[in-house]
Amino acid sequence: MKRVLSLFAALFIAAGLFAQNVTPGGAEGITIEGYVSATAFFQNQTFAFGNGQEAEWAVPPVHASNRWFAGMDVRNTTLRLLFNGRKKDSQKWRFGGAIEMDFFGGYVGASLFAAQMPVPRLVVAYMDMVHKNLRIRLGQAYTPLVGNIPVSLSHLGFPLGAGATGWVGWRFPGIYMYWGLNGTEHATRIRLDAAIFTGSWQGPGSTTNFLTAGNFGSPQMELKLNFDAKKWSAYIVGHYDKKDLAPVNVVAKDSALTGLAAEVGVKFHSGGFLVQGNFYTGKNIGQNFGQMTQIQEIVHDLSSYGGWLQVGYEIKKVGFYAFYGAEKVNREDALACFSSPRTKQSLYNFMLKYDVSPQVSVGTEWLHSNATYAGSTDTSIPGDQMSFSVLYKF
């Protein structure tokens, strides 16, 4: 018994020794923030990008009638480190940065115990240089196509509609500029965002060794104009890139595939009322979750359009949110590129949430997907997910 007590005493002493304040190596300050997320879910169909917290659209084969299955998912859990440099009087620029990760990086192996060992995934990693109304960001960050984010407790790392009903954009290493065109004293603040960043594509070549078509041709480029007022905001953004579908060691004619996109988004919030959404149209931007995240490996344009709308109202601690999104891919183009492509998708989500405190929220959601797959005859695959989520923000 004395040995057990001595062991516990040693553990408490060690905890006290190691529970020290974090001191940065430079003159900056560090802020640690993020959230712990847990979702219990019930589904009657398999989803992509995966089941649980990353479900976006139903995939074949169709499950047997009333064949529901259940699970619990914590991969939305996110840790964010913010570095805030202290500017000296002699400096014109202030420096900072951020590192963020969640746990959608797969699992450790495929054993019986793998589901309880999700792998961390790098989300963003960048440094900032700030001077007055100008911010220059170097590293991996969200691209300007990423605009409004649907409110959800179950879909955080994979927002509602991502790659399925008009929510487009991703994060890439590159150079980003954010330039405030007027001061904070104006009722409507205007900001110009410009970015040039690395490309990405499914093939040919390695997707993780800088040898895919996305690394040949021109890099991805985006330009965005933002308007931000007290109760509303809006933006318009354009995208351009060019991919060379010939392998790295082959020179070929007519192997270029041009990616284009335009997107508009609006948000209005007053009191507890919120309405927001976006609409996009484009072609060949599967690397940004367009065309319902389908990547063609031939020189043939694949075009689509889609959008989503969310309405919400909160009174005291209770909130209700309704989401609808839809996307459509050109059917003839899709059949020329794939044997059984996704050509249409609609997504509904209804959420009732309760804020236990400013840091803790609980809620229940119903998500319904209806995806159409083209072929000799079109097949519609519906899918439902019921979920209960708890979110703790720190």
C-alpha atoms as one frame of an Amber mdcrd trajectory, in Angstrom:
protein
   0.000   0.000   0.000   2.845   2.367   0.831   4.355   1.716  -2.600   1.044
   2.606  -4.299   0.742   5.836  -2.298   4.347   6.706  -3.095   3.682   6.136
  -6.794   0.638   8.439  -6.808   2.585  11.086  -4.900   5.375  10.918  -7.463
   2.869  11.310 -10.292   1.298  14.400  -8.713   4.726  15.948  -8.128   5.710
  15.246 -11.728   2.459  16.803 -12.980   3.209  19.926 -10.982   6.722  20.104
 -12.369   5.659  19.762 -15.997   2.518  21.971 -15.863   4.472  25.135 -16.616
   3.692  28.182 -18.747   4.721  27.934 -22.392   7.465  30.413 -23.239   8.069
  31.167 -26.934  11.554  31.268 -28.334  11.194  34.838 -29.584   9.406  37.990
 -28.460   5.982  36.865 -29.625   3.025  35.710 -27.564   1.276  32.379 -28.041
  -2.474  31.824 -27.939  -3.778  28.252 -27.760  -7.354  27.767 -28.904  -9.590
  25.249 -30.601 -12.426  22.931 -29.699 -13.248  19.392 -28.645 -16.035  17.880
 -30.744 -17.949  14.626 -30.323 -20.820  13.394 -32.534 -22.976  10.311 -32.062
 -24.631   9.468 -35.390 -27.071   7.058 -37.038 -27.048   6.494 -40.832 -28.989
   4.418 -43.315 -26.484   4.797 -46.160 -22.718   5.016 -46.701 -21.498   8.558
 -47.383 -18.477  10.254 -48.955 -16.052  11.678 -47.941 -16.743   9.234 -45.111
 -19.322   8.454 -42.476 -19.852  10.447 -39.303 -18.490  14.002 -39.200 -17.313
  14.017 -42.843 -20.519  12.782 -44.527 -21.438  14.870 -47.604 -23.222  12.693
 -50.202 -24.602   9.165 -50.441 -22.589   6.614 -52.429 -23.505   3.259 -54.019
 -24.391   0.512 -53.411 -27.805   1.247 -51.913 -28.155  -0.224 -48.422 -30.939
  -2.641 -47.572 -34.190  -0.959 -46.479 -34.153   0.247 -42.853 -30.565  -0.945
 -42.413 -29.308   1.698 -39.981 -25.898   1.705 -38.342 -24.402   3.866 -35.612
 -21.085   5.317 -34.518 -19.371   8.089 -32.603 -16.860  10.483 -34.177 -14.408
  12.931 -32.563 -12.258  13.860 -35.573 -13.581  17.439 -35.772 -11.504  18.153
 -32.646  -9.107  20.979 -33.545  -6.018  22.535 -31.987  -4.822  25.961 -33.106
  -1.621  27.805 -32.128  -1.544  31.543 -32.847   1.753  33.444 -32.708   1.494
  37.222 -32.201   4.701  39.154 -32.660   5.274  42.272 -30.571   6.092  45.241
 -32.762   8.915  47.550 -31.669   8.722  51.297 -32.247  11.472  51.068 -34.855
   9.659  48.361 -36.843   7.260  49.076 -39.696   6.031  45.481 -39.888   4.490
  43.217 -37.283   4.971  39.465 -37.600   2.861  36.511 -36.570   1.605  33.152
 -37.719  -0.627  30.163 -37.086  -0.570  26.377 -37.021  -3.811  24.409 -36.992
  -4.613  20.708 -37.106  -7.571  18.373 -36.734  -7.830  14.568 -36.817  -9.096
  13.703 -40.299  -5.726  12.307 -41.397  -6.831   8.670 -41.441  -6.184   6.048
 -38.789  -3.161   4.255 -37.325  -3.306   1.023 -39.302  -6.441  -1.031 -39.902
  -6.558  -3.184 -36.796  -9.402  -3.745 -34.355  -8.136  -0.691 -32.438  -7.542
   1.668 -35.392 -10.876   3.515 -35.134  -9.824   4.879 -31.745  -6.515   6.213
 -33.109  -7.258   8.947 -35.688  -4.218  10.619 -37.216  -3.634  14.406 -36.934
  -4.014  16.381 -40.177  -2.293  19.677 -40.922  -4.914  22.311 -41.741  -3.005
  25.584 -42.007   0.589  26.641 -41.327   1.590  30.196 -42.240   3.407  33.347
 -41.179   1.966  36.857 -41.430   3.612  40.190 -42.102   1.346  43.142 -41.239
   1.800  46.832 -42.001  -1.161  49.180 -41.480  -3.975  47.910 -43.778  -1.789
  45.356 -45.571  -1.311  41.734 -44.513   0.979  39.352 -46.437   0.628  35.669
 -45.620   3.196  33.016 -46.582   2.486  29.309 -46.194  -0.569  27.059 -46.319
  -3.817  28.965 -45.823  -7.440  28.906 -46.918  -7.847  30.226 -50.442 -10.098
  33.216 -51.274 -12.750  30.841 -52.699 -13.486  29.808 -49.107 -16.170  32.260
 -48.007 -19.190  31.807 -45.762 -19.204  28.725 -43.515 -22.529  26.962 -42.728
 -23.315  26.746 -39.014 -23.209  23.156 -37.736 -22.093  21.199 -34.694 -21.458
  17.968 -36.622 -19.788  19.335 -39.788 -16.770  21.478 -38.941 -13.701  20.036
 -40.679 -15.974  19.154 -43.611 -18.577  21.961 -43.754 -22.093  21.228 -44.967
 -22.105  21.095 -48.766 -18.312  20.871 -49.168 -17.606  19.301 -52.533 -21.251
  18.404 -52.939 -23.596  21.400 -53.099 -21.679  24.531 -53.981 -19.296  24.982
 -51.049 -15.942  25.273 -52.830 -12.377  26.205 -51.935  -9.483  24.511 -50.168
  -6.133  25.332 -48.590  -2.803  25.405 -50.430   0.743  26.650 -49.806   1.255
  29.999 -51.481   1.441  33.780 -51.133  -1.663  35.612 -49.922  -2.320  39.342
 -49.713  -5.141  41.058 -47.796  -5.361  44.797 -48.415  -7.859  46.981 -46.600
  -8.972  49.625 -49.095 -10.513  51.906 -46.451 -10.306  52.375 -42.702 -12.312
  50.912 -39.839 -14.082  54.264 -39.424 -16.158  53.568 -42.553 -19.578  51.950
 -42.164 -18.710  49.453 -44.928 -15.149  48.186 -44.941 -13.719  47.031 -48.264
 -10.861  44.560 -48.582  -9.077  43.118 -51.607  -7.651  39.596 -51.356  -5.176
  38.261 -53.912  -3.453  34.888 -53.881  -1.108  32.790 -55.980  -0.607  29.245
 -54.782   0.481  25.772 -55.773  -1.677  23.562 -57.970  -3.047  20.086 -57.392
  -4.576  17.298 -59.487  -5.211  13.572 -59.315  -2.739  12.650 -62.039  -0.662
  11.763 -63.844   2.140  11.237 -61.332   2.389  11.259 -57.538  -0.103  13.378
 -55.612   2.360  13.785 -52.718   5.692  14.274 -54.507   4.928  17.371 -56.618
   4.621  15.346 -59.833   0.934  15.717 -60.738  -0.572  17.833 -63.488  -1.345
  20.499 -60.919   2.355  21.339 -60.716   2.719  21.977 -64.467   1.252  24.871
 -66.411   0.332  27.928 -64.345  -0.224  28.058 -60.585  -3.657  28.718 -59.142
  -4.612  32.379 -58.865  -7.579  34.033 -57.159  -8.829  37.580 -56.637 -11.553
  38.510 -54.157 -13.377  41.710 -53.219 -14.961  41.772 -49.740 -17.568  44.141
 -48.280 -18.101  44.023 -44.524 -20.642  46.097 -42.592 -22.161  45.851 -39.115
 -25.084  43.598 -40.077 -24.113  42.259 -43.482 -21.191  41.138 -45.597 -20.688
  40.152 -49.221 -17.905  39.027 -51.519 -17.137  38.157 -55.125 -14.155  36.018
 -56.130 -12.628  34.683 -59.351 -10.318  31.719 -59.915  -7.887  30.718 -62.702
  -5.418  27.861 -63.163  -4.010  25.706 -65.945  -2.968  22.058 -65.633  -0.787
  20.054 -68.030  -2.116  16.499 -68.171   1.023  15.134 -69.862   3.395  13.239
 -67.514   6.420  15.135 -66.241   8.817  13.401 -68.677   6.554  13.796 -71.737
   6.032  16.827 -73.967   2.596  16.684 -75.597   0.375  19.023 -77.561  -3.169
  19.878 -76.487  -2.637  18.534 -72.967  -3.695  21.679 -71.062  -6.811  21.823
 -68.922  -7.896  25.301 -67.787  -9.703  25.777 -64.493 -12.074  28.735 -64.097
 -14.563  29.695 -61.404 -16.568  32.637 -60.111 -18.326  32.807 -56.761 -20.519
  35.281 -54.882 -21.535  35.088 -51.243 -23.717  37.124 -48.882 -24.474  37.107
 -45.164 -26.995  39.078 -43.105 -27.252  38.901 -39.319 -29.366  40.995 -36.978
 -30.033  40.074 -33.378 -30.537  36.328 -33.353 -31.428  36.115 -37.054 -28.945
  34.847 -39.665 -29.203  34.208 -43.389 -26.171  33.321 -45.493 -25.123  31.458
 -48.598 -23.046  31.416 -51.751 -23.323  30.498 -55.434 -20.542  29.380 -57.769
 -20.079  28.365 -61.370 -16.939  26.953 -62.915 -15.115  24.221 -64.754 -12.206
  21.868 -64.054 -11.722  22.831 -60.398 -12.071  19.448 -58.726  -8.998  20.314
 -56.653 -11.156  23.030 -55.061 -14.160  20.732 -54.487 -15.974  21.859 -57.623
 -17.718  19.564 -60.138 -18.796  17.549 -57.088 -15.135  16.667 -56.412 -14.594
  14.702 -59.607 -11.148  14.773 -61.282 -10.965  13.908 -64.980  -7.710  12.587
 -66.437  -8.471  13.533 -70.042  -8.486  16.913 -71.760 -12.221  17.460 -71.648
 -13.946  20.322 -69.852 -16.182  19.432 -66.923 -18.450  22.281 -65.852 -20.921
  22.748 -63.008 -22.802  25.234 -60.880 -24.164  25.079 -57.369 -25.031  26.959
 -54.236 -26.432  26.780 -50.747 -28.559  28.850 -48.367 -28.857  28.704 -44.594
 -31.363  30.454 -42.340 -31.035  30.466 -38.573 -32.580  32.072 -35.526 -31.378
  32.064 -31.932 -33.401  33.211 -28.937 -31.657  33.210 -25.581 -29.720  29.926
 -25.614 -31.729  28.002 -28.205 -31.014  28.114 -31.939 -32.645  26.558 -35.002
 -30.900  26.365 -38.397 -32.125  25.129 -41.773 -29.729  24.441 -44.678 -30.355
  23.595 -48.327 -27.758  23.162 -51.061 -27.750  21.827 -54.624 -25.211  21.291
 -57.376 -25.431  20.144 -60.974 -22.688  18.896 -63.297 -23.037  18.972 -67.081
 -24.250  15.440 -67.814 -22.717  15.048 -71.288 -19.341  16.298 -70.076 -19.436
  13.978 -67.073 -20.254  10.873 -69.143 -17.374  11.725 -71.486 -14.982  11.757
 -68.507 -16.276   8.973 -66.226 -18.201   5.707 -66.472 -20.651   6.477 -63.647
 -20.327  10.140 -62.678 -22.208  12.167 -60.089 -24.318  14.689 -61.968 -26.765
  16.092 -59.388 -26.882  16.445 -55.652 -29.213  18.032 -53.119 -28.551  18.313
 -49.398 -30.829  19.283 -46.505 -29.750  19.818 -42.913 -31.831  20.904 -39.924
 -30.231  21.629 -36.564 -31.567  22.405 -33.101 -28.861  23.518 -30.675 -28.619
  24.701 -27.086 -25.773  26.789 -25.669 -25.042  25.463 -22.204 -22.477  28.255
 -21.776 -20.452  30.547 -24.071 -18.001  27.642 -24.461 -20.264  24.576 -24.559
 -23.021  23.760 -27.084 -25.118  20.647 -27.635 -27.373  19.950 -30.583 -29.128
  17.454 -32.790 -29.173  17.431 -36.610 -30.891  15.626 -39.452 -29.009  15.510
 -42.757 -30.602  14.207 -45.967 -28.628  13.679 -49.182 -29.898  12.758 -52.624
 -27.170  12.067 -55.181 -27.761  11.213 -58.857 -25.334   8.957 -60.735 -25.511
   8.974 -64.537 -25.289   5.957 -66.820 -27.499   4.177 -69.315 -30.198   5.033
 -66.785 -29.732   7.576 -64.008 -29.718   6.287 -60.435 -30.765   8.384 -57.462
 -29.322   7.364 -54.089 -30.851   8.938 -50.970 -29.187   8.862 -47.580 -29.981
  10.111 -44.081 -27.915  10.874 -41.019 -29.224  11.658 -37.548 -26.668  13.080
 -35.130 -26.233  14.403 -31.615 -23.171  16.596 -31.024 -21.332  18.247 -28.151
 -18.848  21.069 -28.758 -16.468  22.553 -26.202 -14.539  25.655 -27.316 -11.365
  26.723 -25.563
